[in-house]
Amino acid sequence: MVVIYAEKSSLAKEIAHALGAGKRIPLESEPTVGYYEFTFNGEQAVLCHGVGHLAQLVPAKLYDEKYAEWDLSVFPCIPDVFRAAPKAATLNCLKLVKSFFDKADWLINATDPDREGELIFTYVCDVCKCNKPFKRVWIEDLTEKKIRSAFANLKSPADRLSNTADGNANDLRLAARARDITDWLIGINLTVAATKKYGNSDIKNKLLTIGRVQTATINMVVEREKAILSFTKTPFWKLTATFTARNGKFEASYEQGNFTDKTAAMAALNDCNGKNGVVSSIETKHKTEAASLLYKNSGNQGDDKYKPRRNNK
């Protein structure tokens, strides 16, 4: 039996429709979770899905209880081996997925075509203790034709995924793990340090969270807001003139640019008055612009990792 894993129900629905997988079978205890049973290339198949991340790196205190009290003398926490564990909120979904992984002869990773998709599938396999062989279906366009084409051209983990993707699934998985570990190291350790140093004794209500992306983004917003609040208007003067030529009139600006001093601007204006303009050089450029690129349906739904594409007929 082959088990196809999609990271969310909407993706599983598109795949099921393209492959003719029939109706979705919901989990009785949690209808938002479900699966499809059908035949794929003459083999029994199950298409199941997650709800985004079903597992994540465990908190520092699960590596050692000494990290539970946020004692700065024992931080930073840098585990020798990072472990993933199921998320409590999606445990029912994970149990269903694991039941299929345990029965499978092989798997197809049908998560989103990016690093995060690779990480989601990797963590699910880790927490399910699944070492079954698998292949990657690289779906870049959620149209029936493209989905069927992708399933007809399954990739091994060492295969190059596409003409535009960087490397193969192994490369993306390692890159995703490295990024997640970096997020964990920065988030866990610096959040503890910032909260203990700049917060007060009531840590729960004064948590100062630090994040690799979050903190840098907030800093950009703050710096921009400070620049706006401290902005002062500076007047300037710009000299322009209308010239008459054989083929009509045209406007031009003073070649030295704008003036911050009115006296200097008036002096330049007086110096130019009554004089003829001289064209010292002419530069002609030929420019060709391609038609705007069309967008994929998935891009219109707000998922910016699906980039514009040309209309290939």
RODO-2510 file (C-alpha; in nm, 4 decimals, decimal comma):
residues 313
     n   res          X          Y          Z
     1     m     0,0000     0,0000     0,0000
     2     v     0,1186     0,3527    -0,0770
     3     v     0,0330     0,6436     0,1527
     4     i     0,0287     0,9967     0,0091
     5     y     0,0776     1,2713     0,2669
     6     a    -0,0373     1,6313     0,2088
     7     e     0,0254     1,8986     0,4694
     8     k    -0,3278     2,0407     0,4756
     9     s    -0,6827     1,9432     0,3822
    10     s    -0,7147     2,1936     0,0953
    11     l    -0,4080     2,0482    -0,0785
    12     a    -0,5341     1,6938    -0,0216
    13     k    -0,8678     1,7910    -0,1771
    14     e    -0,6992     1,9209    -0,4955
    15     i    -0,4858     1,6073    -0,5234
    16     a    -0,7832     1,3805    -0,4624
    17     h    -0,9832     1,5543    -0,7339
    18     a    -0,6990     1,5281    -0,9858
    19     l    -0,6314     1,1600    -0,9098
    20     g    -0,9967     1,0578    -0,8893
    21     a    -0,9682     0,9541    -0,5246
    22     g    -1,3406     0,9766    -0,4573
    23     k    -1,5045     1,1110    -0,1444
    24     r    -1,3213     1,2154     0,1663
    25     i    -1,3683     0,9952     0,4725
    26     p    -1,3801     1,2162     0,7836
    27     l    -1,2571     1,1122     1,1252
    28     e    -1,5635     1,0612     1,3449
    29     s    -1,4146     1,2279     1,6517
    30     e    -1,2765     1,5224     1,4503
    31     p    -1,4469     1,5849     1,1126
    32     t    -1,1863     1,8419     1,0053
    33     v    -0,9431     1,5511     0,9758
    34     g    -0,9918     1,2879     0,7084
    35     y    -0,8486     1,0713     0,4330
    36     y    -0,9197     0,9186     0,0916
    37     e    -0,8978     0,5552    -0,0177
    38     f    -0,8473     0,4717    -0,3865
    39     t    -0,6256     0,2917    -0,6350
    40     f    -0,3061     0,4583    -0,7557
    41     n    -0,1369     0,2968    -1,0580
    42     g    -0,3034    -0,0339    -0,9739
    43     e    -0,1959    -0,0229    -0,6080
    44     q    -0,4043     0,0346    -0,2970
    45     a    -0,3549     0,3927    -0,1859
    46     v    -0,4475     0,6232     0,0999
    47     l    -0,4295     1,0001     0,0771
    48     c    -0,4149     1,1605     0,4212
    49     h    -0,3295     1,5089     0,5381
    50     g    -0,2090     1,7140     0,8308
    51     v    -0,3138     2,0571     0,9495
    52     g     0,0150     2,2318     0,8926
    53     h     0,2815     2,1308     1,1449
    54     l     0,1878     1,8213     1,3449
    55     a     0,5201     1,8227     1,5318
    56     q     0,7742     2,0758     1,6515
    57     l     1,1033     2,0980     1,8391
    58     v     1,0555     2,0340     2,2115
    59     p     1,1100     2,3151     2,4669
    60     a     1,4325     2,3482     2,6647
    61     k     1,2954     2,2001     2,9870
    62     l     1,2337     1,8665     2,8162
    63     y     1,6077     1,8342     2,7570
    64     d     1,6854     1,9030     3,1232
    65     e     1,4694     2,0181     3,4152
    66     k     1,7327     2,2758     3,5077
    67     y     1,6048     2,4940     3,2212
    68     a     1,2506     2,5047     3,3608
    69     e     1,3187     2,7840     3,6136
    70     w     1,4808     3,0229     3,3640
    71     d     1,7981     3,0491     3,5669
    72     l     2,0429     3,2532     3,3592
    73     s     2,3373     3,0700     3,5170
    74     v     2,2431     2,7509     3,3238
    75     f     2,1552     2,9159     2,9948
    76     p     2,2058     2,9118     2,6988
    77     c     2,0491     2,5771     2,6192
    78     i     2,2238     2,4163     2,3213
    79     p     2,1196     2,0487     2,2883
    80     d     2,3576     1,8005     2,1281
    81     v     2,0640     1,6488     1,9388
    82     f     1,7416     1,8343     1,8697
    83     r     1,4188     1,6392     1,9154
    84     a     1,0736     1,6888     1,7683
    85     a     0,7525     1,5950     1,9468
    86     p     0,3820     1,5927     1,8529
    87     k     0,1802     1,9094     1,9028
    88     a    -0,0958     1,8534     2,1570
    89     a    -0,3525     2,0481     1,9531
    90     t    -0,3183     1,8167     1,6501
    91     l    -0,2656     1,4844     1,8255
    92     n    -0,5774     1,3181     1,6799
    93     c    -0,4678     1,4028     1,3283
    94     l    -0,1188     1,2668     1,3943
    95     k    -0,2580     0,9400     1,5321
    96     l    -0,4574     0,8883     1,2125
    97     v    -0,1569     0,9646     0,9946
    98     k     0,0629     0,7290     1,1977
    99     s    -0,1883     0,4466     1,1592
   100     f    -0,1529     0,4744     0,7804
   101     f     0,2255     0,5187     0,7895
   102     d     0,2544     0,1982     0,9923
   103     k     0,0609     0,0007     0,7269
   104     a     0,2329     0,1562     0,4252
   105     d     0,4870    -0,0176     0,2045
   106     w     0,6088     0,3184     0,0801
   107     l     0,5143     0,6860     0,1004
   108     i     0,4720     0,9841    -0,1286
   109     n     0,5560     1,3240     0,0165
   110     a     0,2990     1,5647    -0,1284
   111     t     0,3630     1,8635     0,0970
   112     d     0,4058     2,2145    -0,0430
   113     p     0,7045     2,2594    -0,2787
   114     d     0,9409     2,4425    -0,0441
   115     r     1,1678     2,4031     0,2572
   116     e     0,8792     2,4224     0,5017
   117     g     0,7005     2,1407     0,3220
   118     e     1,0099     1,9234     0,3538
   119     l     1,0360     2,0049     0,7238
   120     i     0,6715     1,9187     0,7890
   121     f     0,7076     1,5767     0,6255
   122     t     1,0412     1,5113     0,7991
   123     y     0,9043     1,5865     1,1469
   124     v     0,5941     1,3743     1,0861
   125     c     0,8146     1,0799     0,9884
   126     d     1,0366     1,1415     1,2921
   127     v     0,7561     1,1408     1,5501
   128     c     0,5823     0,8478     1,3780
   129     k     0,9150     0,6589     1,3827
   130     c     0,8616     0,5851     1,0143
   131     n     1,1598     0,4820     0,8031
   132     k     0,9626     0,3584     0,5032
   133     p     1,0992     0,4411     0,1567
   134     f     0,9376     0,7444    -0,0001
   135     k     0,9289     0,9583    -0,3112
   136     r     0,8592     1,3273    -0,3616
   137     v     0,5839     1,4708    -0,5792
   138     w     0,6768     1,8278    -0,6703
   139     i     0,3490     2,0144    -0,7329
   140     e     0,4139     2,3719    -0,8414
   141     d     0,0716     2,4388    -0,9925
   142     l    -0,2591     2,3214    -0,8472
   143     t    -0,4269     2,2419    -1,1771
   144     e    -0,5457     1,8917    -1,2599
   145     k    -0,3048     1,8570    -1,5501
   146     k    -0,0033     1,9698    -1,3482
   147     i    -0,0924     1,7521    -1,0491
   148     r    -0,1331     1,4413    -1,2650
   149     s     0,1923     1,5226    -1,4436
   150     a     0,3734     1,5580    -1,1109
   151     f     0,2462     1,2202    -0,9902
   152     a     0,3566     1,0651    -1,3178
   153     n     0,7084     1,1976    -1,2522
   154     l     0,7794     1,1164    -0,8880
   155     k     1,1209     1,2162    -0,7586
   156     s     1,3619     1,0238    -0,5406
   157     p     1,5075     1,2245    -0,2478
   158     a     1,8390     1,2685    -0,4333
   159     d     1,6797     1,3846    -0,7618
   160     r     1,6792     1,7497    -0,8619
   161     l     1,3264     1,8709    -0,7966
   162     s     1,2838     2,1208    -1,0796
   163     n     1,4716     2,3542    -1,3093
   164     t     1,4299     2,6399    -1,0624
   165     a     1,4560     2,4626    -0,7274
   166     d     1,7847     2,4700    -0,5418
   167     g     1,9145     2,1158    -0,5216
   168     n     1,7078     1,8171    -0,4180
   169     a     1,4738     1,7148    -0,1381
   170     n     1,7664     1,6179     0,0855
   171     d     1,9155     1,9667     0,0458
   172     l     1,5839     2,1356     0,1244
   173     r     1,5279     1,9137     0,4272
   174     l     1,8704     1,9964     0,5718
   175     a     1,8197     2,3672     0,5027
   176     a     1,4782     2,3577     0,6711
   177     r     1,6166     2,1776     0,9764
   178     a     1,9003     2,4308     1,0052
   179     r     1,6581     2,7224     0,9877
   180     d     1,4243     2,5686     1,2457
   181     i     1,7117     2,4978     1,4843
   182     t     1,8385     2,8546     1,4399
   183     d     1,4914     2,9884     1,5198
   184     w     1,4790     2,7669     1,8290
   185     l     1,8243     2,8670     1,9582
   186     i     1,7570     3,2385     1,9134
   187     g     1,3970     3,2291     2,0309
   188     i     1,4442     3,0155     2,3424
   189     n     1,7718     3,1545     2,4732
   190     l     1,7281     3,5238     2,3930
   191     t     1,3671     3,5283     2,5125
   192     v     1,4836     3,4002     2,8516
   193     a     1,7702     3,6502     2,8611
   194     a     1,5588     3,9504     2,7557
   195     t     1,2737     3,8661     2,9910
   196     k     1,5007     3,8149     3,2916
   197     k     1,7072     4,1267     3,2206
   198     y     1,4383     4,3729     3,1120
   199     g     1,1197     4,2218     3,2558
   200     n     1,0163     4,1864     3,6178
   201     s     0,9458     3,8974     3,8528
   202     d     0,6032     3,8381     3,6974
   203     i     0,7440     3,6563     3,3929
   204     k     0,4110     3,5234     3,2679
   205     n     0,2693     3,8726     3,2211
   206     k     0,5919     4,0408     3,1075
   207     l     0,7288     3,7938     2,8558
   208     l     0,9658     3,9647     2,6118
   209     t     0,9761     3,7347     2,3125
   210     i     1,2713     3,7377     2,0745
   211     g     1,2621     3,5812     1,7281
   212     r     1,5003     3,5580     1,4340
   213     v     1,2455     3,7157     1,1988
   214     q     1,0079     3,8768     1,4461
   215     t     1,2627     4,0931     1,6263
   216     a     1,4350     4,2150     1,3105
   217     t     1,0991     4,3036     1,1549
   218     i     0,9798     4,4879     1,4646
   219     n     1,3071     4,6810     1,4692
   220     m     1,2515     4,7915     1,1073
   221     v     0,9004     4,9091     1,1941
   222     v     1,0236     5,0965     1,5026
   223     e     1,3101     5,2650     1,3166
   224     r     1,0744     5,3708     1,0387
   225     e     0,8251     5,5108     1,2891
   226     k     1,1034     5,7026     1,4657
   227     a     1,2164     5,8488     1,1332
   228     i     0,8600     5,9576     1,0547
   229     l     0,8076     6,1171     1,3966
   230     s     1,1409     6,3003     1,3858
   231     f     1,1040     6,4177     1,0264
   232     t     1,1344     6,7909     0,9685
   233     k     1,0416     6,9609     0,6440
   234     t     1,3325     7,1118     0,4522
   235     p     1,2410     7,3553     0,1743
   236     f     1,4253     7,3363    -0,1562
   237     w     1,4184     7,5206    -0,4865
   238     k     1,4173     7,3601    -0,8291
   239     l     1,4923     7,5481    -1,1513
   240     t     1,3042     7,4430    -1,4638
   241     a     1,2699     7,6086    -1,8019
   242     t     1,0719     7,5621    -2,1222
   243     f     1,2768     7,5491    -2,4423
   244     t     1,1536     7,5966    -2,7981
   245     a     1,3094     7,3801    -3,0683
   246     r     1,2287     7,3110    -3,4330
   247     n     1,0204     7,0088    -3,3512
   248     g     0,8348     7,1622    -3,0587
   249     k     0,8784     7,2601    -2,6960
   250     f     1,0323     7,0644    -2,4110
   251     e     1,1053     7,1191    -2,0449
   252     a     1,4375     7,0724    -1,8717
   253     s     1,5721     7,1079    -1,5179
   254     y     1,8894     7,2761    -1,3977
   255     e     2,1701     7,0209    -1,4304
   256     q     2,3129     7,0884    -1,0825
   257     g     1,9941     6,9609    -0,9177
   258     n     1,7888     7,1188    -0,6405
   259     f     1,8974     7,4114    -0,4229
   260     t     1,8597     7,4169    -0,0455
   261     d     1,9428     7,7879    -0,0392
   262     k     1,7062     8,0344    -0,2044
   263     t     1,9775     8,2926    -0,2640
   264     a     2,1872     8,0434    -0,4599
   265     a     1,8803     7,9384    -0,6592
   266     m     1,7995     8,2993    -0,7498
   267     a     2,1607     8,3631    -0,8484
   268     a     2,1521     8,0649    -1,0836
   269     l     1,8194     8,1816    -1,2244
   270     n     1,9537     8,5315    -1,2919
   271     d     2,2606     8,3828    -1,4554
   272     c     2,0416     8,1863    -1,6974
   273     n     1,7939     8,4623    -1,7829
   274     g     1,8144     8,5882    -2,1410
   275     k     2,0486     8,3137    -2,2533
   276     n     1,9849     8,0395    -2,5076
   277     g     2,0000     7,6758    -2,4133
   278     v     2,2457     7,4520    -2,5951
   279     v     2,1955     7,0795    -2,6561
   280     s     2,5392     6,9345    -2,5942
   281     s     2,4513     6,5676    -2,6518
   282     i     2,1634     6,3402    -2,7434
   283     e     2,1231     5,9878    -2,6094
   284     t     1,8709     5,7494    -2,7607
   285     k     1,7702     5,4189    -2,6017
   286     h     1,5638     5,1386    -2,7516
   287     k     1,3755     4,9453    -2,4873
   288     t     1,1602     4,6347    -2,5179
   289     e     0,9212     4,5364    -2,2421
   290     a     0,7716     4,1901    -2,2148
   291     a     0,4038     4,1477    -2,1425
   292     s     0,3105     4,1168    -1,7753
   293     l     0,3287     3,7639    -1,6364
   294     l     0,0109     3,5776    -1,5549
   295     y    -0,0500     3,4419    -1,2069
   296     k    -0,1292     3,0930    -1,0885
   297     n    -0,4547     3,0343    -0,9050
   298     s    -0,2623     2,9453    -0,5906
   299     g    -0,0864     3,2804    -0,6090
   300     n    -0,4193     3,4615    -0,6256
   301     q    -0,5201     3,2802    -0,3068
   302     g    -0,2434     3,4614    -0,1194
   303     d     0,0336     3,1999    -0,1207
   304     d     0,3332     3,4045    -0,2382
   305     k     0,5639     3,1091    -0,2879
   306     y     0,3814     3,0298    -0,6131
   307     k     0,5399     3,2835    -0,8440
   308     p     0,4011     3,4351    -1,1644
   309     r     0,4349     3,2247    -1,4739
   310     r     0,3936     3,2747    -1,8459
   311     n     0,0878     3,1452    -2,0234
   312     n     0,2299     2,8276    -2,1733
   313     k    -0,0174     2,6770    -2,4166
***
